Amino acid sequence: MILFLLMFSFYSLCSGQNYLYVPCDAELAEYAKNFVRDDDDVTYLKHFAISLDKQSNDSIEVFSKFSLVLAKGVKYRLYIFDSKNYLGESVFELHDDEIKLGTSYVEKLNKNFPFYDFKCIKTGVYHMVVRPLENEALCSVAVLGYVENFDETISPLKEVDENKTQ
């Protein structure tokens, strides 16, 4: 665990994403960090401020992309918080290379959830993409949290297959 935190901290310092940035809603950033810190099941790791403008041309997709180094055998929670001062609602996605692994928005339910849990089964660089649900300006804060370690030898797909046979 300590090795993971040191590796995560080192990457965060070297990733070039720690430039001085004033979030569009400083109160939202503090609220988001404190919300996660108050959750007894989650350890706050890092937050990301997102500010996107409404586009005049609907064919242009706007998004923010952040790279994360995630460790095998760790369950993470990604949160998204939207400012009430903007019309836009954020959707976040987690990608491994070009493969979408998960999202806060479930199209079949037409519902955007405030967080997404991810069990990492491979150490590596992942990409969090935040985009507006509709073409509206938005101000958001995404937060990465640590939930727990798990036995990485048990694949989530294997668990599903075993449940089908019971």
WOPEPE-V775767 format. One line per field, one symbol per residue. burial: # if it has 9 or more other C-alpha atoms within 8 Angstrom, else .. A space follows every 50 residues. Layout:
burial: ???
This chain:
burial: .......#..###.........#....##..##..##....###..#.## ##..#.......##....###############..#.#########...# .#####........##.#.##.#.########..#############... .#......#.......
